[in-house]
Amino acid sequence: MSGSKPDRVSVSLVLVSYLVATRPCTSHVIPTLILTVLLAFPSEEFGAIAASQAAPSAYVCTECGWDCRQWVGKCQGCGKWNTIVEVYIPKEKKNSTTKSGARTADAAMRQSKARQNVAWVSTTDTQPRTLKQVAEDERNNDKNETASSRRIALTNEEGKELARVLGGGVVPGSLTLVGGEPGVGKSTLLLQLAAMIANGAAATNTPKNVLYVSGEESEEQVFHRATRLPVLDGAHESLLVHATTSVDDVLQLAVSLQPAAIVVDSIQTVYLDGVTGAAGSVTQVRECAAALLRVAKGQRIPILLVGHVTKAGEIAGPRVLEHVVDAVLYLENDVAGGPGRILRALKNRFGPTDEVGLFAMTPRGMEALPDASLKFAGEAGTGGPAAVAACVEGSRAVLVEVQALANSVPKDVPARRVATGVDINRMHMLLAILSKSAKLPVYRYEVYLNVTGGLRITDPSADLAVCVAVAASMKGCRVAPGVAFAAEVGLGGELRGCTQLARRLGEARRLGFERLIVAPGSSEQVQRDKPGITAVPLTRLEDVLEEVLIV
């Protein structure tokens, strides 16, 4: 028996199979024969045979894209656990090259006859420039461009809420990712945004269309969903709908049509030819985002992507996706599960990240809530165990009502603590401050806290309203009418100041409040500018309780 070792292994295995088939009486010696074959040839030879037949694979982290040769429990790149998945890499055929997102996008732009030196990163040799030279070129471009060419303005109230979060409007050439739970209204919101851009292009007599790419719905389904949106009345001629899951088609349409904007719904359902993995895999999401980014920057077309979320509420796909895009927006439900929707900016290269947009999901689509204070605190001030907090979300002052219920429990029964709209750990801290500074027996009460309207507040100036509401419920008192609160509570029971006091005073006065309890050091100029309301500075938490609680 001559030849290579793997060939002899194959012959030995064939011999064992022949003995089993022709001589059943020798079945008791089969284990001996198999053991003889295994001892005769090292195990690495069998591994080489199996490796030559199996497709190669790699293990990639779904969070950061770190890869390794074998599965591990903890990613060495980002430190997350159980995020390593196996990705199969098909064998490359002869005379074939592997595609990437950037190469595919460059090929699409090269095939366009209209492309004339519009690549995002020029392929020719360029010299670095100083920041002064960049500023001079920017000033020269500003003279030739209008404000609308730097930002795409959005009309109506819903557009104003979107522009608030985006930093003033949609930036040409930007790549934006919009995430949210299933059914929260991502597709509806972006369909309305596409119609706003189309209506704006029609109003300015610029012959540009808006391309809406749907990878989850058919064109007929998108039409039926769009019929209930009043904003689409004037956008039927300029809003193009294309149902496809191929990014190559989207790139060709982007270069040939030169639309005013592109919406891709969603990034987890599209794929790129020549890239390994199914749609939604780590490799596909990364390369699809790279291809769309290349076209967005090269053609100055704003592209908006819809992103799915995981069970933990994070945007699905590799973490590199959030690094590649220019802005990451997150649309969330209100904590009460009602029709309210809150749009937050988790990342924004063109504006602030502390702004929020307030919407309500209605049968006519997303409707803006310009008067948020009336929704969250419109029925406040009627007494009872509740207090009104004057908070600030970004540049918007919002008044919210904080309700508390403190119920005494029998001895040796653990007291429950439930918070809705407020961080539970901060609630525990404020209860400890009440016990220490105000001498309240908090340990004997179970406490339930709720922010009306479903808003989740993170402004520390709501601390004082939480303490007042809980103390009023424990003592069986009510809060004096016409009083709002805006102060942070320190661990020693002292009141600490807050920012943007003038906006808080103006919003409280607009809703009919007469006094705003604040920390000491409030400006007299602010009080003079806001007649009809008084900023009452107090020093300690116990002083506030004595001032506003009525038996």
N, C-alpha and C positions, 0 to 999 in steps of 0.2 A: 504494500500500500504506500505509494509514493505520492508526493505533492505537498502542498502547504498544510499547516496544522489545522486551520479551519476546515479544509476538505476532509481530513481524517476524522475530525469530530463528526461531520455530517455522515460519513460512512458508518461510523460506530453507532450513531443514532438509528440509521436505517437498519442495521443488523439487529438491534434490540427490537425494533418494530416487527421485523420479520419473524423473530423467535416468538413474539407474543401472538402473532396471527396464525402461525403454522403449528406451534407446539404448546397448546394450553397446559399440558401436564407439567411444563417447566416454569409455570408462573411463579413458583416459590423462589426461583433463582433470579427473577427479574430485578429485584432490589440490588442483588450482588452485581449484576451486569451494569446497572446504572451507576453504582458506586465506583465500579472499575473505570467507567468512562470519565466520571468526574475527577478521579484521582490521576488519570492518565493525562488530562489536559487541564492547564490552569484555568481558573475562573475568569481571568481577564479575556481569554479568547472567546468565551461565550458572551461576555459583555461587549466585545467588539462586533460580534455577529448581530446582537440585538441593537446596538447603536447604529449599525449600518442600515438597518431596516426601519428604525423608528425616526420620526420627524424630530429635528432638534427643537428645543424649547428653552425658554428663559423665564425667570421669575421676576416680576416687576411690581413695584409698590404703586397702588392705586392713588395714593395721596401725593407723592412727590416725584414718581417716575424712576426711583432708584432701582437698579436691576442687579441680580446675582445669579450664580450658577445653580443653586439649590434653594429649596424653601427654608425660610427662617421665620420664627414667630414675631420678631421685632425688626422693623425697618431700621437700618443703620443710617439712612439719610435724614428721616424726619422724626424717628423715635416712636412712631405709632405701632400698635400691636395689631396682628391679624389683618394686615393690609396687603400682604404679598399674594399675588395670583400668578398662575402659570400661563404663559403666552407661547403658543406654538409658532415656530418660524418655518414656513415651507421652504423646500430646497429651491434655489435659484436655477432656472434653466439656462442653458448655454446661450450666449449672445443676447442676454437680457440684463437690464439694469433695474435696481430697486428705486421706486419713486418716493419722493417726499413731498410734503405740502408746499414747501417753498419752490421746489423745481416745477411742480405742476402749475403753480400760479405764474411763475415766470414764463412757462411755455404758453399758457393761455394769453398772456400779455404780448408775447412775441408774435403770436399768430394773428393778432389784431392789426389791421392796416392803419387804424387810427392812432396806434401807440407811437408816440414820438418823445422819447426820453422822459418817460413818466414813471420809471421804476422807483420803488421806495428807496432802495440802496443802489446807487448807480454801479454798473459793472465796470466802468472805466476807472482809471486811477484818479483819485481825488486827494487833495492836500487838506490837512486839518486847518480849521479856522479858529480865530480867537472869538471870544464871546462878544467883543465889540463889533467885529465884522458881521457876526450873526445878527446883532441888534440893528445894524445899518441896513442889512438886507430885509429884515422884518419891517422896518419903517418904510422902505421903498415898496414893499408888497402891500402895506396898509394903504398907501396912497392910491394904488390901483384897484384895491378890493373894497367892497362895501361891507357893512356890518353883517348883512345877511349871508355873505359868502364865508364869513368866519364862524358863524353860528346859524343853524337853521331854526328860525323862530317857530314856536308852537302856539296855535290859536286856542281860543275858548278857555274855560276854567280848568278843564282837565289838562290841557296843554300847559297852563301856568303851574299846576302842581308838578307835572313832569319836569318842566324847566327848572323849577326850584331845586329838585333833587339832582338834576344833571349839571347844574351850575349856570343856567342861563339859556340852554337850548342844546340841540344836537350838533356836535362838532363834525365837520366833514373829514372823512378819513379815519374816524374813530371806530373801535371795536368794543361793543358793550355786551355784557352778559347779564341776563335777567333770570334769576332763579326764584323758586317758590314751590310750595307743596302742590300735589295734584289737585286741580279744581279751584285753585285760589284765584285764577283769572289772568295768568301770564299771557296766554294767547289772545284773549280779549283785549287786554291793555295794549299789546303791541300792534294788534290790528287797528285799534283806534289811533295809535301813534302813526302808523303807516298812512292812514287816511288823512291825518292832520298835515303830514308832510306833502302828500299829494295835493290836497286843497291849497296849501301854501304855494306850491309850484304853479298851480293853475292861476292863482290870484296874481302872481308876479309875471305872468305870461312867459314863463320859462318852460319849454316843451320837454319836461322830464317826467318819467314814470317812477313808480315805487314798486319794487319787486318783493312779493310775499311768497317765500318758499315754504311749503308745508310737507314735512316728512311723516306726519302722523295722520293727517286728514286728506280726503280727496278734495278736489276743487269745488265740487257740489256742496260738500259739508262746510267748507269755508264760506261759500256764498250764503247758505242758510243761516249760518251764525252771524254773518255780517248784515243780514236784512233787519235785525233788531237794533242796529247801531245807527242813530240819527246822523252821526258825523260822516257817514259814508254817502250821504245824499249827493254830494257834488264830486265824489272821487271815483265813480264807476268807470270813467274813461281813462284815468291815469293810474289806477291801482291794478297791477298785474299779479295774478295768482298762478303759481306753478307748483304742481304736486310732483316731487321727485326726492330721491334720497341720494343722488349722486352729486358730490361736490364738484366734479369735473363739469357737469352741466351748469351748475351755478356760476362757476368761474367764467365759462364761455359767455353766458348771458350777461354777466356783470361787465365784461369788456365790450361786448357788442352793443348792448342796450344803453350803457352808461346811465343807470337809473339814479334818481336822487337819493335813494336809500334802499337797503336790502334787509329783510327780516328772515331769519332761518329758524324754523320751528320743527325740530330742535336739534342741537348739536349732537345729541346722543343717538339720533336716528339716521344720520347721514354718514356716508363712507367715501373714501378716496380710492380710485382704482390703483392697483399696484402696491398698496400698503397692506401689510399683514394684519390679521385680526378682523373680527366681525364689527359691525357698526356698534358704537358705544364702548368698545374696548379702549384700553389706555392708549395704545398706539394710534388707533383711528382718531380718537378725540384730539390728541396732540397734533397730529399731522393735518387734520381738517382745520383746526384753529390756525395753524401756521399758514396754510394756503389762503384762508379767508383774510387773515391779517395782511398778507402780502398784497392782495388785491385791494384791500381797503386803503392801505397807505399809498400804494402806487397809483390808484385811480381816484383817490380822494372821495371815496364812497363810504358813507357811514353804514356799518353793518351791525345789526342787533341780533344776538343769539339767545334762544331760550334754552335754559339748562334745567335738567331734572335734579332732584335732591335725594339724599340717602335717608335711611331711617333716623339717623341722628340729626337731620335737618340741614346738613351741609350739602353743597352743590356736588353732584356726582361727577366722577371723572378724576383725572390726575390734578394735583394741586398746581401743576405748571399752567393749567388752563386759566386760573385766576391771575397768575403772574403775567400771562401774555396779553390779556385784554386790557383796555384802557380804563374801563369802569365795570364794577360789579354791583348790580342792584338786586335787592331781595324784597320780594312781595310777600307779606305775611298776613295771616288772619288776625283779627282781634282776639284777645285771650278769652272772651266770652263766647266765641263761636258765632257771632252775628254777621251781618253783611259788611261790616267795616273792614277796610283793607289799608295797610300801612306799607308804603314803599320807602325803603331805606337804602342808602348808598354805603356799601361796605368798603368800596375803593373807588376813587375818582381822581383821575389825573388832571381834570379840567375844572374842578370845583371842590367845594367842601364835602366832607363825609358826615357831618352832623345834621344835615337837613333831612326832613321827612316829608313825604307826600301822603295826604289823607284822602281816601276814596271810599266809596260805598258801591258794592256790587248790586245792581238793580236789573230788572228785566230789559232795560235799555242800555245795558253795558255798564262800564265804570263811570261813576259820576263823582265829581270832586266835592270835598267838604271844606269850602273856604272858611266857614265859621265853625271851627272845631270846638271852641270853648262852649258854644251854645249846645253842642251835642254832649259834651262830657260833664258840663256843670250847669246846664240850663235849668235844672230843677233843684239846685242846691240852695242853701240858705234858709231852708224851712225848719231848721232845728233838728234835734235828734243827734245820735252818735255819729256824726259825720263832720268833716272839715274840708274846706276848699284850698287846694294848693295852687299857687301861681307858678307854673313851670315854664321852661323854655326848651323847645325842641329846635335846634339849629338857630334860625333867626326868627322863629315864630313863637310868640307867647301863647300858652294854652293853659286854661284853667280847668282843673280836674277835681272831681269830688272823691274823697277817700272815706269809705264807710268802714266801721269797725263794730264787731260784736264780741263782747267779753262775757263769758258765762262761767260762773263758779262751779267747781267740780268737787266731789267728796274727797276726803283725805285719802292719801295713798293711791289715788287714781291719777295716772299721768295726764297732763294737760296737753291737748292737741293745739297745734299752731298751723294755720292754713293761710296762705297769702296768694291773692290773685291780682296780677298787675304790678306787684312789688317784689323785689328780690327777697326770698325767705331768709337768707342770712342777714340782710340788713334789718329785717323785721326783728329777728332775735336780738340784734345789737340794740335797737331802739327800746325793746321791752326791758332789757337789762338796765338801760339808762333810766327808764321810768321807775324801776324798782329801787335804784340807788339814789337818784336825785329827788324824785317826787315822793319817795317812801310809799309806793303803791305795792300791794301784795300780788305781784304779777304771777307768782308761782301757783297761786290758788285759782287761776282763771285759764280757761281755754280761749284762745283769741283767733277770730276769723277776720281777715282784712280783704277788702275788695275795692278796686278802682273802677268806678262806673264807666260804662261805654266801651269797655274792653281794651283800653289803652294800657300799654306797659310803660311805666315811667322809670327813667334812670337818673333823673335830675336829683341831686342830693338836697336841693332846696325843698323837696317834699317831705323831709324828715319831720319838720315841725307839725305839719298837718296830720301825719300818721300818729304822732304822740298825742296830739290833742284829741283825735277821734277815739283812740284806745282809752285814754283817761276819762273821757266823757261817758263811754259805755261802762267802764268799771264803777264810776261814782254815781251812775244813773242821772247824769246831768245832760244839758243840751248846750250847744255852742251858740254864743250870741249871734244874732242875725247881722248880715252885712259885713262880716269879717272874713278875710282871706289870709293865707299864711305863705311866707316865702323866706325860709331860713333853714340852714343846716344845723343839726344838733351835734355838739361834740360829746366825747365820752364823759366829760365832767358835768354835763348838763348845760353848758354854755351855748349860746346861739352864735352862729358864724354867718358871715355875709354871703351874698350871692351876686352873680353878675347880671347885667342888663336889667337893672331895677326899673328903669324908666318904661321899658316895654311891659313889664309885669304890672306896674301901676296903671298904665293906659288900658290894658286889657281888663283888669279888675274894675276900673271905673266904667268901662263900656258895658259891663254886665251888671252894673248897679251896686257894686260893693263900695262901702264907705271907708273902711279901714283895712290896711294891709300890715300885718305884724311882721316886722323885719328885725334883723340884727342891728346892734348899735353901729353908728358911723354912716348912716344913710345921708346922702347929700341933700342939703336944703334947696339947692337949685332944682333938683329933680322934683321935690314937693311943690315948688312954685310953678313948675311947668305943667303939673297935673292938678288943676283945681278940681274940687269935687270929691277928692279922695285924700286920705291922710295916711302917711307912712308912720307907723307907731314903732319906734325902736325899743326893744326890751333886751335885757341882758341874759336872764336865766330861764330855763324851762319851767320851773315852778312859778315864776312871775307871770308867764304866759297863761298857765292854767288858772291862776287866781284872777287874771284879767278877763278871760273870755268864757269861762264855764259858769253857767247859770243853773241854779238848783231848781 
